[in-house]
């Protein structure tokens, strides 16, 4: 059977047909990045989201970026507060604010909102962390400011909270990622803050009837972020062999929680590494360790069920590398289109070979997992780039 029988050019009609083929309309559609910072993929993603917003009722674009910084982007989209330049400089983590495709998408979403009553939203779904983690200050003080009354003072005073948090630098010490002895996560102050965070989350639930819908959403974000960050810091101080596997799993659990929260506002397109969105365990070499943990997509699907769908991405010529013809990417390179959407079921029947790459940031398709994908977005050419 020709590959052409399982593929069609990637356009709005193909995306809509894919959605109609699902047993249930996806509440969350994951578009997995085979590699960050690929301009051609960013352009294709923007076209996909524009079609989803204009024709399929999608309301939120979610990105593998800091969930708290993302509040700046979302506010700009909803109200026009600030400038595009400031939002791109301060509203993204991981260097994503310097990506031209992200700037263009934010510009388009703001213009769309200026002309429509039903607004588009932005959500960062990553925690305020990379391999290290930020201070929980913003999350804890943000949640504290939304609450009131004697029960709040019984949990902690504002002055005591500030004293327990202390300076931000010890929390964000990047060296602690490699040396658990440098982590602040098991200090007496950090351990007490974990209990306080739990009590503040409970109090936010108790006081939810007096909060506006927007403040309830914000309180939930601050609460799960504070708890998640303090949990992450605690395990950064762990010296056991399971340390990095646990940290990777904690990060994806935070991402899954943020994804589910974003989906409460309507259908979501989420753009993140395939490692985070696939349905299976993620596996990654990290120094001398082989890490294996459940991805955010797999965790989110446990509650979303058929309302979660996942499209992986794949490249033909990637940077300067051309795939061997017996790989999935090599066979897809025979397609006559620059962009295509592929039914993976037909490909799995062909027993393709895995592609290898010297680029540590590029994750080619795993032929043994084709059956776990709902489809593949294929680009004939991809430029490997960094924005700095």
N, C-alpha and C positions, 0 to 999 in steps of 0.2 A: 504494500500500500504506500503511495506517495505521501511525503510529509505534507504536501499541499492539501491533502484531504483533511488534515487535522489543524490547519492554520488558515488565517485570513488576515488581511491588512489591519493594523491597529488604527481604529477610528472610533467615533462615537457610536456608530451602529454596532460595531463589534463588542464594545463595552456593554451596551444595552442588551445585546443578545446573550452575552455571558451572564448578566444579572438575571435575565428571564429563565436561564437554564438551571438556576439554583432551586433547590426544593423550597427555600424560604428566602425572600429578599434579604440580602445581607444588612445587618445593622452595623457591622464593622467589616470593611474591605481592606485587607492588608496588601500593600504593594511593597514587597521585599527588595531591598537594595543588595545587589551582588557586590557593590562597592560604593562607598561614599564618594562625593565630589566627582560625579560623572555628568558633565553638562548636557549631553544628549538625553540622559535619563531624566534629569530635572525638567527639560523641556517637554518630554513625553508625559511625565507625571502631571505637569501643569495643564496640559490639554485634557488629560483624563479627568482631573478634578473639575475643570470648567464644564465639561460635559455632564459630569455627575451632579454638579450644583444647578445647572440650567435645565436639565432634562430628567433627572432621577431623584430629586428631592434631598440630595446630600447637603448637610448643614455645616459639618465641621471638617476641617483639615487638621490632622494630627501629625506631629513630627517628633522624631527621636531627639528631643531637646528639653532643657530644663523646664519643668512644669511651673515653677514659680516665675522665672524670667518670662515665660510665655504669657503671663497675665498682662504684661505691657503690650504685647502684640494683639491680644484679644481685645483689650480696652481701646486700642487704636482703631481696630476694625469696627467696633461697635459705636464709638463716639467720635472718632477723629482726633482724640486727644494726642498731643505730641506731633512729631514729624516722622516721615518715613525714614529719614536718615538716623534719627535717634532710636527708633524702634529696631532697625536693623543692627545698630551698634550694641544695644543693651538688652534686646528681647530674646536672644538666642545663645545657646551654649555650643561647644564643640566646633566653633568656627563657622557655624551654619549661617550666621548673619552676613557673612562675606560672599555667600553663594549667589550669583546673579539670578538664578532661577527662583530662589526663595524671595529675593527682593521683588521680582516681577509678579510672583503669586500674591504677595502681601499687597502690592500696589493694586492688582486686579480685584482682590477681595474687598479692599476698601472702596474702590469705585463701584463695585456691585452693591455693597451695602448702602452707599449714598443714594442709590436709585430704587431700592427694594425695601419693603416693610419687613419681610422675613429675612433675618440677618444671617450671614455666614460667621462661623466662629473659628478660632484657632486654639489648639491645645498642644502644649508640650507634654509629652507622655513620659519622658525620662525623669528620674529624680535629679536633685541638685548634686550630682555626683558623676564621676568618671571611674577611675580605679580608686581614687580617694573620694572624700565626701566633704561637702560644705558644712558650715555651722548650721545648727537647727534654729538659729536666732529668728530669721524672718518668719519661719513657719510657726514657731511657738508664740512670738510676740504678736503676729498677725491674728492667730486664733484667740489669744488672750484679749485683744482689743475688741473682739466681737462679742465678748461675754460680759456679764455684770453681776453685781449683787453679793451678798454675804457668802454664798457658796463658793464664789470665785476667790474671795479673800481667804477662805478656809483652805483652798487648795494651795495657793501661793500668792504672795504680794508681788506687785510689779517690780519692786526694788530687789526682792529676793530672787526673782526669776532672772533679772539682769545680772546679779552677782553670780548666780550659778552658771550662767552662760559664759561669763568672763569675756576675754578678748577672742576675736574670731580666728586669729592666726593659728593657735594650737589645733583648732578643729580642722582647718583646711591645709594642714601640713602634708604636702604631697609625698614626703619621704616616708610617712606612716604607711603608705600603700605597700612598700617593700619591707618595712620593719615594724612588726606589730608592737614592739616595745615603745615606739614613738607615738602610738595612738592614744588619744585622750578618752577613748570610748568606754573604758572600765574604771575611770576615776570615780571618786565618791560623788562628785558633782554630776557627772554624766549618768550614773546609775540612778541618782535621785530624780534627774530630769526625765528619765524614762517613765517613772511612776507619775510624775506631774503631767507628762504628755497624755498618758492614759486617762488620768482624771479629767483633764481639760476636754478630751474627746467625748468622754461620758457626759460632761456638763453641757457641751454643745448640743448633744442629743436631747438632754433635758430641757434646754432653753430654745429648741428649734421652733416651737410655735410662735415665739416673739421675734424671730428673725425673718427678714424678707427672703424670697426665693434666691436672690443673688447672694445674700449673705450666708444662707444655708449651703449653697454650692461652694462658696469660698471657705467656709468653716470646715467642710468635709475635705477640701484640698489641703488646707493647712494642717488639719489633724492627721490625715494619713501620711503626709510628707514628714511631719515632725516625728511621728512614731517610726516611720520607715528609716529616716536618717539616723535616729538614735540607735535603732536596731543595727543598722549598717556599721555605725561607729563601734558599737559593742563588739561586733565580730571582726572588725579590723584589728582589734587588740588580741585576737585569738592566735595562738601560735601552732595550732594543730595542722596536720596535713590537709584537712578538709576546708581550710580557711578560704581559699580562692573559689572553690566550688560553691560554698555557702554564699559568699559575697555576690557571685554572678547570679545565683538563684534569687537572692534578695532583691537585686536590681530589677530582674525581670518580673518578680511579683509586684513591685511598685509600679512598673510600666503597665501590667495587666489591670491593676486597680484604676489607674488613670484612664486607660482605654474604656473600661466599663463606665466610668463616670462621664466621659465625653459622649458615649453612645446614648446617655440619658437625654441628650438634647437633639437627637435625631441621627440619621445615618452618618457614618464617619469614614473618610479615607485616611488611613494611617500609612505613613511613609517612614520606614525604618529598616535597619539591617535585617537581612533574611534570618540571621541568627536569633533575632528577637521575635520575629513574626511567624516562623514555621511552626507546624503542629507537633513536631517531634522534639526529642531532647536535642539541645544544642551541644556540639562538641567543638572544642577549640584547644589548640596547643598554646600553653602559656609558660614560657621558660622550660623548666624540666617537667612541668605538670601537664597532664591531659585533663582538661576540665569538661564536665558533663552535667547539664542541668536542664530543667524544663523551661522552655521559652515562654515569653509573655503571651504569644499567640496560643500556645497549648493551654496555658492557665486560663486565659480569657474564654477559650472555647468551652471550657467545662461548664460555664454558666450561659454563654451565648448559644451554644449548640450550632444548629444549622444557620444561625444568623451571623456566623463568622465565616468569611471566605478569604482565601489567600492566593495571591498571584506572585510567583517568584519572578525575578528578572534575570536575563541572560544576555551575553554579548557575543557577537561574532569576533571581528577584529577588536581586541581589547588592548589599548595602548598601541604597541608595535607587534603584539603577539596574535598570530592566526591559529585558530583551533584545529587540531587534527580532524580529518573527515569522519573518523569513527566515534567521535564524542557527540554528546547531545548538541553542543554549540556548533560543532562542525557540520552536522546534518542540517541544523536550522539555517546555517549560512547559505545553503542552496536555495533558500526561499527567494522569490524575486522582489521582496519588499524591504525597505529600510527599517520598518517597524512592523511587527506581527504579534498576534495573539494566538496562542497555540493550546490545543487540547492535549494535556499530558498523557492521557490514557493510551493514545496511539504510539507515543514515543516509548513508553515503558515496554511495549512488546518487542522492541528492536534490540534490547540488551546492549545499550551503548557503553562505551568506555568513559571513565572519569577524565576530565580535563585537569591539568595541573598548571600552576602559575607561580612565578617567582615573586609576585607582588603579595606581600603578607596581608594587605588590606582587601584583596579580591577573593571572593568565595564563589568559585564556579559551581554549577549545578552538581548535586550528588545523584548519579543515575539510580542508586538504590532507593531513593526517596521520591521518585517522580510520582508514585501513586498517592503521596500525601499532599500533592499540590492540586489546586483547582484549575490552574492554568499557568502559562508562562508568557510574560511580556518580553519579546526578543528584539534587541537592537542590533542591526548588522554591524555597526561601528560604535565604539565607545572610546572617548578620550579620558585618560586617567589624569586627574588634575588635583591640585591643592590650592585653596584660595589665599595662601600666604607664601 
